Amino acid sequence: MPTSELSATAPKAGGRDWAALAVLMLPVLLVSVDNTVLSFALPEISAALQPTGAQQLWIIDIYPLVLAGLLVAMGSLGDRIGRRRLLLVGATGFAAVSVAAAYAPTAELLVTARGVLGFFGAMLMPSTLSLLRNIFHDAAQRRLAIAVWASCFAAGAALGPIVGGFLLEHAWWGSVFLLAVPVLIPLLVLAPIFVPESKDPNPGRIDVVSIALSMLALAPIVFAIKKTAEGGIGIGVLVPAVIGVVALVAFVRRQLRRPDPMLDVRLFRVPTFSGAVAVNLLSVVSLVGFLFFVSQHLQLVIGQSPMQAGLSLVPGLAVMVVAGMSVVALVRWVQPSSIIVSALLLSAIGYALVFLLASPSALTPIIVAFAVLGAGIGAAETLSNDLIVSSVPPAKAGAASAVSETAYEMGAVLGTAVLGSVLSASYSAHLTLPSGLSISQAEAARETLGGAHAVAQDLPADRADALIAAAGSAFDSGVTITSGIGVVLMVVSAVVAWRTLRERRSEASPERAPIV
């Protein structure tokens, strides 16, 4: 039956269904905000817990790393026990552990708490998109719901620094974790009322070996990337890289042999699917990497308060949301691949502005650059998510949505692992310390920009000013290098989109059967 006929006969969503969409956006926003809100709290965390540079990166990385590794497994579990039920279990655990993270007394315990948050966060995300597919049967309404879902992802990533800035202006760093409690309590109350339960009537078996292999592949590879950026290639990089690659190969081979794979890797043979996944991943890498350094630049280099820094990003957030929603109408007249390629090149221009104009006083260029980057990311993310789930057979829609969410979380990991590590390495290499520092002070100042500011508080005024100036200059040298990498990533992503998506216009919005 033609798509138009299916759309005409599909039932329309009512008020209760749109209320369910609003409820399901609560965990989407929370998980997305949680990916970036901590970047804004890094200066205060550095001062309070005094983490090393590696610990600082792991505080951010461990959450999306665990989340990404478990998304497909939790999606399979939701198919078996019920997606709404898994959502409620995850929300309860996430709220409880968020309170523990808020009061973590050491960097090590904060890393541990973030890892457990990733475990419960993985229960939240696979359920949302699958539930939306069960609620919205009409193709046009479902595309709008997906646009809202994708916009919440993108907006949440940008909203993190704004929310973090407000909280840090009025409370201590742990308040960024307590944010989860008032968000998840309404979810626990409203989800049983508005969100219908959804299960797979014939779920596959839970594959513990595949779960272990997926985690064993992700963690060592990201660790190797981080170590390469910090100190070059050595035995400490090669061993985990080999472990990760071997585990990844074993995971793929196991999925190909099983009659009911946890993840059907054959989906990657579809050019539109694999290209859209790559666009999704690289877009998030660029967004999270940008937010990683801009939050520190605004506070510790330019000298803004957390709240001022958050407000500086409001224009970019607004542009990102508007761009994400606007492409829903624009795609009726313009080929989706053309929009995506143009959006990614626009994001490259955003990074180029930082590359050319970054300086200790560059506030306006940063605001403009984030708005340009946000416009590109908002448009590209909305369409790439829709293409991921529309380019595969209806029976594979659940697996496709899990891959979409995994790509997002892996992008969040790599954004800090790659761009964050390059920035940290460049900062340490370019920092010229003033004379008169003790060995411990020199080590702390060279670890992170926040560490340099903490050391400066204990120095005489003249040496403190010299250290802060040197640290700001070294940090901006790293920002320049990182921005150059961001430009290359976005251009590469645009080339991938042009080569894989441009011949598949008819797949931009076909009718998909809802997940039952």
KETOR-771309 format. One record per residue (C-alpha): residue in three letters; x, y, z; residue number from 1. Coordinates in steps of 0.25 Angstrom, whole numbers, plus 5000, padded with zeros to 4 digits. Example, Ala and Ser with C-alpha at 12.3 -4.5 7.8 and 13.67 -1.06 7.14 Angstrom:
ALA,5049,4982,5031,1 $
SER,5055,4996,5029,2 $
end
This chain:
MET,5000,5000,5000,1 $
PRO,5006,5014,4996,2 $
THR,5011,5023,5008,3 $
SER,5000,5033,5005,4 $
GLU,4989,5023,5007,5 $
LEU,4995,5018,5020,6 $
SER,4996,5032,5025,7 $
ALA,4982,5034,5022,8 $
THR,4977,5022,5029,9 $
ALA,4986,5023,5041,10 $
PRO,4979,5028,5054,11 $
LYS,4983,5042,5058,12 $
ALA,4989,5045,5072,13 $
GLY,4980,5052,5082,14 $
GLY,4982,5061,5094,15 $
ARG,4986,5049,5103,16 $
ASP,4996,5045,5093,17 $
TRP,5003,5059,5092,18 $
ALA,5002,5059,5107,19 $
ALA,5010,5046,5107,20 $
LEU,5020,5053,5098,21 $
ALA,5022,5064,5108,22 $
VAL,5024,5054,5119,23 $
LEU,5034,5046,5111,24 $
MET,5043,5058,5108,25 $
LEU,5046,5060,5123,26 $
PRO,5056,5048,5123,27 $
VAL,5061,5052,5109,28 $
LEU,5064,5066,5114,29 $
LEU,5070,5061,5127,30 $
VAL,5080,5051,5121,31 $
SER,5084,5061,5110,32 $
VAL,5086,5072,5121,33 $
ASP,5094,5063,5129,34 $
ASN,5104,5061,5118,35 $
THR,5108,5075,5118,36 $
VAL,5104,5082,5131,37 $
LEU,5116,5076,5138,38 $
SER,5126,5084,5128,39 $
PHE,5121,5097,5134,40 $
ALA,5123,5092,5149,41 $
LEU,5137,5087,5146,42 $
PRO,5144,5100,5151,43 $
GLU,5137,5098,5165,44 $
ILE,5139,5083,5165,45 $
SER,5154,5085,5162,46 $
ALA,5155,5095,5174,47 $
ALA,5147,5086,5183,48 $
LEU,5152,5072,5180,49 $
GLN,5165,5075,5173,50 $
PRO,5164,5064,5162,51 $
THR,5176,5061,5153,52 $
GLY,5174,5065,5138,53 $
ALA,5171,5050,5135,54 $
GLN,5161,5049,5147,55 $
GLN,5154,5062,5142,56 $
LEU,5152,5056,5128,57 $
TRP,5147,5043,5134,58 $
ILE,5137,5050,5143,59 $
ILE,5131,5055,5130,60 $
ASP,5134,5042,5121,61 $
ILE,5129,5031,5130,62 $
TYR,5115,5034,5130,63 $
PRO,5112,5035,5115,64 $
LEU,5122,5023,5113,65 $
VAL,5114,5014,5122,66 $
LEU,5101,5019,5116,67 $
ALA,5106,5016,5102,68 $
GLY,5111,5002,5105,69 $
LEU,5097,4998,5111,70 $
LEU,5087,5005,5102,71 $
VAL,5085,4993,5093,72 $
ALA,5085,4984,5105,73 $
MET,5074,4992,5112,74 $
GLY,5066,4993,5100,75 $
SER,5066,4978,5099,76 $
LEU,5062,4978,5114,77 $
GLY,5051,4988,5111,78 $
ASP,5045,4979,5100,79 $
ARG,5044,4968,5110,80 $
ILE,5039,4974,5123,81 $
GLY,5032,4986,5117,82 $
ARG,5038,5000,5112,83 $
ARG,5030,5008,5122,84 $
ARG,5033,4999,5133,85 $
LEU,5048,5000,5130,86 $
LEU,5047,5015,5129,87 $
LEU,5041,5016,5143,88 $
VAL,5052,5007,5149,89 $
GLY,5062,5015,5143,90 $
ALA,5056,5028,5147,91 $
THR,5056,5024,5162,92 $
GLY,5070,5019,5162,93 $
PHE,5075,5031,5155,94 $
ALA,5069,5041,5165,95 $
ALA,5074,5033,5177,96 $
VAL,5089,5032,5171,97 $
SER,5088,5047,5167,98 $
VAL,5087,5051,5182,99 $
ALA,5099,5042,5185,100 $
ALA,5107,5049,5174,101 $
ALA,5103,5063,5179,102 $
TYR,5110,5060,5192,103 $
ALA,5122,5052,5187,104 $
PRO,5134,5056,5196,105 $
THR,5145,5051,5186,106 $
ALA,5148,5051,5171,107 $
GLU,5148,5036,5171,108 $
LEU,5135,5035,5178,109 $
LEU,5129,5045,5168,110 $
VAL,5134,5037,5156,111 $
THR,5128,5024,5163,112 $
ALA,5114,5031,5164,113 $
ARG,5115,5036,5150,114 $
GLY,5117,5022,5145,115 $
VAL,5105,5017,5153,116 $
LEU,5097,5029,5147,117 $
GLY,5100,5024,5134,118 $
PHE,5095,5010,5137,119 $
PHE,5081,5016,5141,120 $
GLY,5082,5026,5130,121 $
ALA,5083,5015,5120,122 $
MET,5069,5010,5125,123 $
LEU,5063,5023,5122,124 $
MET,5067,5026,5108,125 $
PRO,5063,5013,5099,126 $
SER,5049,5014,5104,127 $
THR,5046,5028,5100,128 $
LEU,5047,5027,5084,129 $
SER,5041,5013,5084,130 $
LEU,5029,5018,5092,131 $
LEU,5027,5030,5083,132 $
ARG,5026,5020,5071,133 $
ASN,5015,5013,5078,134 $
ILE,5008,5025,5081,135 $
PHE,5009,5033,5068,136 $
HIS,5004,5025,5056,137 $
ASP,5001,5036,5046,138 $
ALA,5014,5039,5038,139 $
ALA,5013,5054,5039,140 $
GLN,5010,5054,5054,141 $
ARG,5021,5044,5056,142 $
ARG,5032,5053,5049,143 $
LEU,5028,5065,5057,144 $
ALA,5029,5056,5070,145 $
ILE,5043,5051,5065,146 $
ALA,5047,5066,5063,147 $
VAL,5043,5070,5077,148 $
TRP,5050,5058,5082,149 $
ALA,5063,5061,5074,150 $
SER,5062,5076,5078,151 $
CYS,5061,5072,5093,152 $
PHE,5074,5065,5091,153 $
ALA,5081,5076,5084,154 $
ALA,5075,5087,5093,155 $
GLY,5077,5079,5106,156 $
ALA,5092,5078,5102,157 $
ALA,5092,5093,5101,158 $
LEU,5083,5096,5113,159 $
GLY,5093,5089,5122,160 $
PRO,5102,5100,5123,161 $
ILE,5091,5110,5125,162 $
VAL,5084,5102,5136,163 $
GLY,5098,5099,5142,164 $
GLY,5101,5114,5142,165 $
PHE,5089,5118,5149,166 $
LEU,5091,5107,5160,167 $
LEU,5105,5110,5162,168 $
GLU,5102,5125,5164,169 $
HIS,5093,5121,5176,170 $
ALA,5098,5108,5181,171 $
TRP,5110,5099,5181,172 $
TRP,5115,5089,5170,173 $
GLY,5106,5077,5175,174 $
SER,5094,5085,5172,175 $
VAL,5095,5081,5157,176 $
PHE,5093,5067,5161,177 $
LEU,5081,5070,5170,178 $
LEU,5074,5075,5158,179 $
ALA,5070,5061,5154,180 $
VAL,5060,5060,5166,181 $
PRO,5050,5071,5162,182 $
VAL,5050,5066,5148,183 $
LEU,5048,5051,5150,184 $
ILE,5038,5052,5161,185 $
PRO,5027,5057,5151,186 $
LEU,5031,5046,5142,187 $
LEU,5029,5036,5152,188 $
VAL,5015,5042,5155,189 $
LEU,5011,5045,5141,190 $
ALA,5016,5033,5132,191 $
PRO,5007,5023,5138,192 $
ILE,4995,5032,5135,193 $
PHE,4998,5037,5121,194 $
VAL,5009,5027,5115,195 $
PRO,5003,5014,5110,196 $
GLU,5012,5001,5113,197 $
SER,5019,4995,5101,198 $
LYS,5025,4981,5099,199 $
ASP,5031,4973,5088,200 $
PRO,5022,4961,5088,201 $
ASN,5033,4952,5083,202 $
PRO,5046,4958,5090,203 $
GLY,5060,4952,5088,204 $
ARG,5067,4946,5099,205 $
ILE,5076,4955,5108,206 $
ASP,5090,4952,5103,207 $
VAL,5100,4954,5115,208 $
VAL,5112,4951,5106,209 $
SER,5108,4962,5096,210 $
ILE,5106,4972,5107,211 $
ALA,5120,4969,5112,212 $
LEU,5127,4970,5099,213 $
SER,5120,4983,5095,214 $
MET,5125,4989,5108,215 $
LEU,5139,4983,5106,216 $
ALA,5140,4989,5093,217 $
LEU,5135,5003,5096,218 $
ALA,5143,5006,5109,219 $
PRO,5157,5002,5104,220 $
ILE,5156,5009,5091,221 $
VAL,5152,5022,5098,222 $
PHE,5163,5020,5108,223 $
ALA,5173,5019,5097,224 $
ILE,5168,5031,5090,225 $
LYS,5169,5039,5102,226 $
LYS,5183,5034,5105,227 $
THR,5188,5037,5091,228 $
ALA,5183,5051,5092,229 $
GLU,5190,5053,5106,230 $
GLY,5204,5047,5103,231 $
GLY,5205,5040,5089,232 $
ILE,5205,5026,5085,233 $
GLY,5211,5016,5094,234 $
ILE,5209,5002,5101,235 $
GLY,5199,5008,5110,236 $
VAL,5191,5012,5097,237 $
LEU,5193,5000,5088,238 $
VAL,5189,4990,5099,239 $
PRO,5175,4995,5102,240 $
ALA,5173,4999,5087,241 $
VAL,5176,4985,5083,242 $
ILE,5166,4979,5094,243 $
GLY,5155,4989,5089,244 $
VAL,5157,4985,5074,245 $
VAL,5157,4970,5077,246 $
ALA,5145,4971,5086,247 $
LEU,5138,4979,5075,248 $
VAL,5141,4969,5065,249 $
ALA,5136,4958,5074,250 $
PHE,5123,4966,5077,251 $
VAL,5120,4968,5062,252 $
ARG,5123,4953,5059,253 $
ARG,5114,4948,5070,254 $
GLN,5103,4957,5065,255 $
LEU,5104,4952,5051,256 $
ARG,5103,4937,5056,257 $
ARG,5092,4939,5065,258 $
PRO,5077,4937,5060,259 $
ASP,5073,4948,5070,260 $
PRO,5084,4958,5071,261 $
MET,5084,4968,5082,262 $
LEU,5088,4978,5071,263 $
ASP,5086,4975,5056,264 $
VAL,5099,4980,5050,265 $
ARG,5094,4977,5036,266 $
LEU,5087,4990,5037,267 $
PHE,5100,4997,5034,268 $
ARG,5100,4991,5020,269 $
VAL,5089,5001,5017,270 $
PRO,5096,5014,5012,271 $
THR,5086,5024,5017,272 $
PHE,5086,5017,5031,273 $
SER,5101,5017,5033,274 $
GLY,5103,5031,5027,275 $
ALA,5092,5037,5037,276 $
VAL,5098,5030,5049,277 $
ALA,5112,5036,5045,278 $
VAL,5106,5050,5044,279 $
ASN,5099,5048,5057,280 $
LEU,5111,5044,5064,281 $
LEU,5120,5054,5058,282 $
SER,5110,5065,5061,283 $
VAL,5110,5062,5076,284 $
VAL,5125,5061,5076,285 $
SER,5126,5075,5071,286 $
LEU,5115,5081,5080,287 $
VAL,5120,5074,5093,288 $
GLY,5134,5077,5090,289 $
PHE,5130,5092,5088,290 $
LEU,5123,5093,5101,291 $
PHE,5135,5086,5108,292 $
PHE,5144,5097,5105,293 $
VAL,5134,5109,5104,294 $
SER,5129,5107,5118,295 $
GLN,5143,5109,5123,296 $
HIS,5147,5120,5114,297 $
LEU,5135,5128,5118,298 $
GLN,5138,5127,5133,299 $
LEU,5153,5125,5135,300 $
VAL,5158,5133,5123,301 $
ILE,5148,5144,5120,302 $
GLY,5144,5144,5135,303 $
GLN,5129,5143,5135,304 $
SER,5121,5137,5146,305 $
PRO,5115,5124,5144,306 $
MET,5101,5130,5142,307 $
GLN,5107,5141,5132,308 $
ALA,5114,5130,5124,309 $
GLY,5101,5122,5123,310 $
LEU,5093,5134,5118,311 $
SER,5104,5136,5108,312 $
LEU,5099,5123,5102,313 $
VAL,5084,5126,5101,314 $
PRO,5084,5131,5087,315 $
GLY,5091,5119,5082,316 $
LEU,5081,5110,5089,317 $
ALA,5069,5118,5083,318 $
VAL,5075,5117,5069,319 $
MET,5078,5102,5071,320 $
VAL,5063,5099,5075,321 $
VAL,5057,5107,5064,322 $
ALA,5066,5101,5054,323 $
GLY,5063,5087,5058,324 $
MET,5048,5090,5057,325 $
SER,5048,5098,5044,326 $
VAL,5054,5086,5036,327 $
VAL,5041,5078,5038,328 $
ALA,5034,5088,5029,329 $
LEU,5047,5091,5020,330 $
VAL,5049,5076,5016,331 $
ARG,5036,5076,5008,332 $
TRP,5043,5085,4998,333 $
VAL,5057,5082,5000,334 $
GLN,5065,5069,4999,335 $
PRO,5068,5064,5013,336 $
SER,5083,5061,5009,337 $
SER,5084,5076,5004,338 $
ILE,5079,5081,5017,339 $
ILE,5089,5072,5025,340 $
VAL,5101,5076,5017,341 $
SER,5098,5091,5018,342 $
ALA,5096,5090,5033,343 $
LEU,5109,5082,5035,344 $
LEU,5117,5093,5027,345 $
LEU,5110,5103,5035,346 $
SER,5115,5097,5048,347 $
ALA,5129,5097,5042,348 $
ILE,5128,5112,5040,349 $
GLY,5124,5113,5055,350 $
TYR,5137,5106,5059,351 $
ALA,5145,5114,5049,352 $
LEU,5140,5127,5055,353 $
VAL,5146,5122,5068,354 $
PHE,5159,5117,5061,355 $
LEU,5161,5131,5055,356 $
LEU,5155,5140,5067,357 $
ALA,5158,5133,5080,358 $
SER,5165,5142,5090,359 $
PRO,5164,5145,5105,360 $
SER,5154,5156,5102,361 $
ALA,5146,5149,5091,362 $
LEU,5132,5149,5096,363 $
THR,5124,5153,5084,364 $
PRO,5131,5144,5075,365 $
ILE,5128,5132,5084,366 $
ILE,5113,5136,5085,367 $
VAL,5112,5137,5070,368 $
ALA,5120,5124,5068,369 $
PHE,5111,5116,5077,370 $
ALA,5099,5122,5070,371 $
VAL,5104,5118,5056,372 $
LEU,5109,5104,5061,373 $
GLY,5095,5102,5068,374 $
ALA,5088,5105,5055,375 $
GLY,5095,5094,5048,376 $
ILE,5095,5084,5059,377 $
GLY,5080,5086,5061,378 $
ALA,5076,5084,5047,379 $
ALA,5086,5072,5044,380 $
GLU,5082,5065,5057,381 $
THR,5067,5065,5054,382 $
LEU,5068,5060,5040,383 $
SER,5079,5050,5043,384 $
ASN,5071,5043,5054,385 $
ASP,5059,5042,5045,386 $
LEU,5067,5036,5034,387 $
ILE,5073,5026,5043,388 $
VAL,5059,5020,5047,389 $
SER,5053,5022,5033,390 $
SER,5064,5016,5025,391 $
VAL,5062,5002,5030,392 $
PRO,5051,4992,5029,393 $
PRO,5039,4994,5040,394 $
ALA,5043,4981,5047,395 $
LYS,5057,4987,5050,396 $
ALA,5052,5001,5055,397 $
GLY,5055,4997,5070,398 $
ALA,5069,4993,5067,399 $
ALA,5071,5006,5058,400 $
SER,5066,5015,5070,401 $
ALA,5076,5008,5079,402 $
VAL,5087,5011,5070,403 $
SER,5083,5025,5068,404 $
GLU,5083,5027,5083,405 $
THR,5096,5020,5084,406 $
ALA,5103,5029,5074,407 $
TYR,5098,5041,5082,408 $
GLU,5104,5036,5095,409 $
MET,5117,5031,5088,410 $
GLY,5118,5045,5082,411 $
ALA,5117,5051,5096,412 $
VAL,5129,5042,5100,413 $
LEU,5137,5045,5088,414 $
GLY,5135,5060,5089,415 $
THR,5142,5061,5102,416 $
ALA,5151,5049,5100,417 $
VAL,5157,5054,5087,418 $
LEU,5155,5069,5087,419 $
GLY,5156,5070,5102,420 $
SER,5169,5062,5103,421 $
VAL,5175,5070,5091,422 $
LEU,5171,5083,5099,423 $
SER,5177,5078,5112,424 $
ALA,5190,5074,5105,425 $
SER,5192,5087,5098,426 $
TYR,5189,5095,5110,427 $
SER,5200,5087,5118,428 $
ALA,5210,5088,5106,429 $
HIS,5208,5103,5104,430 $
LEU,5207,5108,5119,431 $
THR,5219,5116,5124,432 $
LEU,5219,5116,5139,433 $
PRO,5224,5129,5147,434 $
SER,5236,5127,5156,435 $
GLY,5234,5124,5171,436 $
LEU,5224,5112,5170,437 $
SER,5226,5100,5178,438 $
ILE,5226,5086,5171,439 $
SER,5212,5083,5176,440 $
GLN,5207,5096,5171,441 $
ALA,5214,5095,5158,442 $
GLU,5208,5081,5156,443 $
ALA,5194,5086,5160,444 $
ALA,5194,5098,5151,445 $
ARG,5199,5090,5139,446 $
GLU,5188,5079,5140,447 $
THR,5176,5088,5138,448 $
LEU,5172,5103,5136,449 $
GLY,5163,5101,5148,450 $
GLY,5176,5096,5156,451 $
ALA,5184,5108,5152,452 $
HIS,5173,5118,5157,453 $
ALA,5172,5110,5170,454 $
VAL,5187,5111,5172,455 $
ALA,5187,5126,5169,456 $
GLN,5178,5128,5181,457 $
ASP,5189,5125,5190,458 $
LEU,5200,5134,5183,459 $
PRO,5203,5148,5184,460 $
ALA,5196,5157,5175,461 $
ASP,5207,5160,5165,462 $
ARG,5210,5145,5163,463 $
ALA,5195,5141,5163,464 $
ASP,5192,5151,5152,465 $
ALA,5204,5145,5144,466 $
LEU,5200,5131,5146,467 $
ILE,5185,5134,5142,468 $
ALA,5190,5142,5130,469 $
ALA,5199,5130,5125,470 $
ALA,5189,5120,5128,471 $
GLY,5178,5128,5120,472 $
SER,5188,5129,5108,473 $
ALA,5192,5114,5109,474 $
PHE,5177,5110,5109,475 $
ASP,5173,5119,5097,476 $
SER,5185,5113,5089,477 $
GLY,5178,5099,5092,478 $
VAL,5164,5105,5088,479 $
THR,5170,5109,5074,480 $
ILE,5176,5096,5072,481 $
THR,5163,5089,5076,482 $
SER,5154,5098,5068,483 $
GLY,5163,5095,5055,484 $
ILE,5160,5080,5058,485 $
GLY,5145,5083,5060,486 $
VAL,5145,5090,5046,487 $
VAL,5151,5077,5040,488 $
LEU,5141,5068,5047,489 $
MET,5129,5076,5042,490 $
VAL,5135,5076,5027,491 $
VAL,5137,5061,5028,492 $
SER,5123,5059,5033,493 $
ALA,5118,5068,5022,494 $
VAL,5125,5059,5011,495 $
VAL,5120,5046,5018,496 $
ALA,5106,5052,5017,497 $
TRP,5107,5056,5003,498 $
ARG,5113,5042,4998,499 $
THR,5103,5034,5006,500 $
LEU,5090,5041,5007,501 $
ARG,5088,5049,4994,502 $
GLU,5082,5038,4986,503 $
ARG,5072,5033,4996,504 $
ARG,5062,5045,4996,505 $
SER,5050,5036,4996,506 $
GLU,5054,5030,5009,507 $
ALA,5053,5043,5017,508 $
SER,5040,5040,5022,509 $
PRO,5034,5027,5018,510 $
GLU,5023,5021,5027,511 $
ARG,5028,5012,5038,512 $
ALA,5020,5002,5045,513 $
PRO,5019,5005,5060,514 $
ILE,5027,4997,5070,515 $
VAL,5017,4988,5078,516 $
end
